[in-house]
Amino acid sequence: MIPFFVQIKCHLGRSYEVANQIADAEIASEIYSTAGDYDLLVKFYVDAGTDIGHFVNEKVQCFEGIRDTYTIITFKAF
């Protein structure tokens, strides 16, 4: 499994709604509320060979209330 993170910027007042939608979809490993430029930090795992760009486009950005995303691809855990 390959881990990666997505920072999510939500429309004003929709952060909890977006977090609940993602949790209900059971596609994320962890979901955190954050301060700063983005509202949520979400950790995902996908099978090796999965196109992360397509995954984010088709499985993450489709939720109502998301304004922007920023994907962080990881390489190695220490």
Residue pairs with C-beta under 8 A, 6 or more apart in sequence:
1 45
1 46
1 47
1 48
2 45
2 46
2 47
2 48
2 50
2 52
3 29
3 43
3 44
3 45
3 74
3 77
4 43
4 44
4 46
4 52
4 71
4 72
4 73
4 74
5 41
5 42
5 43
5 44
5 71
5 72
5 74
6 41
6 42
6 44
6 56
6 60
6 69
6 70
6 71
6 72
7 34
7 37
7 38
7 40
7 41
7 42
7 69
7 70
7 71
7 72
8 18
8 38
8 39
8 40
8 41
8 42
8 60
8 66
8 68
8 69
9 37
9 38
9 39
9 66
9 67
9 68
9 69
9 70
10 17
10 18
10 39
10 40
10 65
10 66
10 67
11 65
11 66
11 67
14 64
14 65
15 33
15 39
15 40
15 65
17 64
17 65
18 39
18 40
18 63
18 64
18 65
18 66
19 31
19 33
19 40
21 63
21 64
21 65
22 28
22 31
22 40
22 42
22 60
22 63
23 31
25 59
25 63
27 44
27 59
27 60
28 42
28 43
28 44
29 43
29 44
29 45
30 42
30 43
31 40
31 41
31 42
31 43
32 40
32 41
32 42
33 39
33 40
34 40
34 41
38 68
38 70
42 60
44 55
44 60
46 52
46 55
52 71
52 73
53 71
56 69
56 71
60 66
60 69
61 69
